[in-house]
Amino acid sequence: MTHDANTSTEPATLVQRVRHELKLRELEVAAIDALSPGFLAITFRGEALADFTSLGFDDHVKLMFDGAPPEGQVRRDYTPRRFSREARELTIEFALHGDGAASSWARGAKVGDRLLIGGPRGSMIVPLTLGWHLLVGDATALPAISRRLEELPAGSRAFVFVLADAADRRAFGGNAEAQVAWPASGDDLLAALRALDLPATETGFAWGGGEAALMAQVRQVLLEKGVPKQHMRVSSYWKQGVSDHHEDL
């Protein structure tokens, strides 16, 4: 494991970025759990996880598996939702909306199926002790948001806005003091974000993940609200009509 040159956690930068050795691991499906009509949690197991590392709540690994012809091998990015080095187990949550290759693979997955996982290449570590945490996304961001809220210590302030079907909404775990809203549309999400009064006297961090066009608007709203670029990370997890899309905006 190597560290980037800039590992300051002073308020000017907030985050620490850590690089990991890139490695491919062959894993086996150990368990499949239906979380909601639109989500499956699949737990993978393998001795190759002995040196697996995921330090950031929005890390992503590359899942590689055989898709239907003519696509061949499918590669998609997913957030490590939960990991146990002792058990050599890694849990990934799959959104089942639409007929994409990854959703189709997850629906048909069986215990004992095997696939390759690459990464994560690195982690973004955001301090847990900030004055506030803003988490914004659509349903595809639920795994990262869930993981972050479970990591935050008691007394932390979190503002959460998630655009998701009613059937996929969930009760978040963790001990943070979280204000959670489930807007009915992208426009409602942006309006709620504009109306949010962020604590002016405390340093915080804003995070967003979801569909490209919506996340571009989220980033613009954050800039209009005066959130410094160094105090935010907004990622495009997917884009209409494009497969295997992931981009930091």
C-alpha positions in Angstrom: 0.0 0.0 0.0 1.4 3.4 -0.9 0.2 6.9 0.0 -0.4 9.8 -2.4 2.0 12.8 -1.8 -0.9 14.9 -0.4 -2.2 13.1 2.7 -3.1 16.2 4.7 -6.3 16.1 6.7 -6.3 19.9 7.5 -9.6 21.6 6.7 -8.2 22.9 3.3 -8.2 19.4 1.9 -10.1 17.3 4.4 -9.6 14.0 2.7 -6.7 11.5 2.7 -6.2 9.5 -0.4 -4.6 6.1 -0.2 -3.6 3.9 -3.1 -3.7 0.1 -3.0 -1.9 -2.5 -5.0 -4.2 -3.5 -7.9 -5.0 -7.2 -7.7 -7.4 -9.7 -9.3 -9.2 -12.1 -7.0 -11.3 -15.1 -7.9 -14.2 -15.5 -5.5 -17.2 -17.7 -5.0 -20.8 -16.8 -4.2 -21.4 -17.8 -0.6 -24.9 -16.3 0.1 -27.6 -14.3 -1.6 -30.1 -12.2 0.3 -33.0 -10.2 -1.1 -33.0 -6.8 0.5 -36.0 -5.3 -1.4 -37.7 -5.7 -4.8 -34.8 -3.7 -6.4 -31.8 -4.9 -4.4 -29.9 -8.2 -3.8 -27.0 -8.5 -1.4 -24.5 -11.1 -2.7 -21.7 -12.3 -0.4 -18.5 -13.6 -2.0 -16.0 -15.8 -0.2 -12.4 -16.8 -1.0 -9.0 -17.0 0.5 -7.9 -14.4 -1.9 -9.6 -11.8 0.3 -6.9 -12.4 3.0 -5.2 -9.1 1.9 -8.3 -7.3 0.6 -8.5 -3.6 1.8 -11.4 -1.1 1.5 -10.8 2.0 3.6 -13.3 4.4 2.0 -17.1 4.2 2.1 -17.3 4.9 -1.6 -14.5 2.6 -2.8 -15.3 0.6 -5.9 -14.2 -2.7 -7.1 -14.5 -4.0 -10.7 -16.6 -7.2 -11.0 -15.9 -9.3 -14.0 -18.1 -12.1 -15.2 -19.3 -13.8 -18.4 -22.3 -12.0 -20.0 -24.7 -13.0 -22.7 -23.4 -12.9 -26.3 -22.2 -10.7 -28.0 -21.0 -8.7 -25.0 -18.7 -11.4 -23.7 -17.0 -10.5 -20.4 -18.9 -7.9 -18.4 -17.0 -5.4 -16.2 -18.9 -3.2 -13.7 -18.0 -1.0 -10.7 -19.6 -1.7 -7.3 -19.2 -0.5 -3.8 -17.8 -2.9 -1.2 -20.8 -2.9 1.2 -19.4 -5.1 4.0 -16.1 -7.0 4.4 -14.8 -9.5 7.0 -11.2 -10.4 6.7 -11.6 -13.1 9.4 -14.4 -14.8 7.4 -12.8 -14.0 4.0 -16.2 -12.6 2.9 -17.1 -9.5 0.9 -20.7 -8.3 0.4 -21.9 -6.4 -2.7 -25.4 -4.9 -3.1 -26.8 -5.1 -6.7 -29.5 -2.8 -7.9 -31.8 -4.8 -10.1 -33.6 -2.1 -12.0 -33.6 -2.5 -15.8 -32.2 -5.3 -17.9 -28.5 -4.5 -17.7 -25.9 -7.3 -17.9 -24.9 -6.9 -14.2 -28.5 -6.9 -13.0 -29.2 -10.0 -15.1 -26.1 -11.8 -13.7 -27.2 -11.0 -10.1 -30.7 -12.2 -10.7 -29.4 -15.5 -12.0 -26.5 -15.9 -9.5 -26.3 -19.2 -7.5 -24.3 -20.2 -4.5 -21.0 -21.6 -5.9 -20.9 -19.3 -8.9 -17.4 -17.8 -9.4 -16.2 -14.5 -10.8 -13.2 -12.1 -10.7 -13.0 -9.0 -8.7 -10.4 -6.3 -9.2 -9.4 -3.5 -6.9 -10.1 -1.2 -5.2 -7.3 0.9 -6.7 -7.5 3.3 -3.9 -9.6 4.9 -1.1 -10.8 8.3 -0.3 -10.8 8.6 3.5 -13.1 11.4 4.9 -12.6 12.2 8.6 -15.4 10.9 10.8 -15.2 13.8 13.2 -16.3 16.6 10.9 -19.1 19.0 11.9 -21.5 17.6 9.3 -21.8 15.1 6.5 -24.1 15.5 3.5 -25.0 12.4 1.5 -26.9 12.7 -1.7 -27.8 10.1 -4.4 -30.2 7.9 -6.2 -30.8 4.2 -5.5 -27.4 3.2 -6.8 -25.8 5.2 -4.0 -27.7 3.4 -1.2 -24.8 0.9 -0.5 -22.2 3.7 -0.1 -24.6 5.9 2.0 -25.6 2.9 4.2 -22.0 2.1 4.8 -21.0 5.7 5.6 -23.9 6.1 8.1 -22.8 2.9 9.9 -19.3 4.2 10.1 -20.1 7.6 11.6 -19.7 7.8 15.4 -22.5 8.7 17.8 -23.2 12.4 17.8 -22.3 13.0 14.2 -24.7 15.1 12.1 -25.7 13.8 8.7 -28.1 15.1 6.1 -29.3 12.5 3.7 -31.2 12.9 0.5 -32.0 9.8 -1.6 -34.1 9.4 -4.8 -35.4 5.8 -4.7 -38.5 3.8 -5.4 -40.7 3.5 -2.3 -40.1 -0.3 -2.2 -36.3 0.2 -2.1 -36.2 2.7 0.8 -34.6 1.4 3.9 -34.0 2.1 7.5 -30.3 3.1 7.9 -28.2 1.8 10.7 -25.5 3.5 12.7 -25.4 6.0 15.5 -25.3 9.3 13.6 -28.0 11.9 14.1 -29.3 11.6 10.5 -31.9 13.7 8.9 -33.2 11.5 6.1 -35.4 12.7 3.2 -36.7 10.6 0.3 -37.6 13.1 -2.5 -40.1 11.9 -5.1 -38.2 13.3 -8.1 -34.9 14.7 -9.2 -36.4 18.2 -9.1 -37.6 17.6 -5.6 -34.2 16.4 -4.5 -32.5 19.6 -6.0 -35.1 21.8 -4.4 -34.6 20.2 -1.0 -30.8 20.5 -1.4 -31.1 24.2 -2.2 -33.3 24.7 0.9 -30.9 23.0 3.2 -29.2 25.2 5.7 -25.7 23.8 6.3 -24.0 24.7 9.5 -22.0 27.8 8.7 -19.6 27.6 11.6 -18.5 24.0 11.1 -16.5 22.2 8.5 -18.2 19.4 6.7 -18.1 17.3 3.6 -20.6 16.8 0.8 -20.8 13.5 -1.1 -23.0 12.6 -4.0 -23.4 9.5 -6.3 -25.9 8.6 -8.9 -27.1 9.3 -12.5 -24.7 11.6 -14.5 -27.2 14.4 -15.3 -28.6 14.6 -11.8 -25.2 14.5 -10.2 -24.0 17.3 -12.4 -26.9 19.4 -11.1 -26.2 18.4 -7.5 -22.6 19.5 -7.9 -23.7 22.9 -9.3 -26.1 23.4 -6.3 -23.4 22.6 -3.8 -21.1 25.2 -5.5 -23.9 27.7 -5.4 -24.3 27.1 -1.7 -20.6 27.9 -1.2 -19.3 24.4 -0.5 -15.6 24.4 -1.5 -14.6 21.9 -4.2 -12.1 20.4 -1.8 -15.0 19.7 0.6 -17.0 17.6 -1.8 -17.0 14.6 -4.0 -19.7 14.0 -6.5 -19.6 10.9 -8.7 -21.5 9.8 -11.8 -22.3 6.1 -11.1 -24.2 5.6 -14.3 -25.4 7.4 -17.4 -28.5 6.8 -19.5 -27.7 4.6 -22.5 -24.1 3.9 -21.4 -22.8 0.7 -19.9 -19.9 0.5 -17.5 -19.9 4.2 -16.7 -18.2 5.8 -13.6 -16.8 9.3 -13.4 -15.8 11.8 -10.7 -17.4 15.1 -11.6 
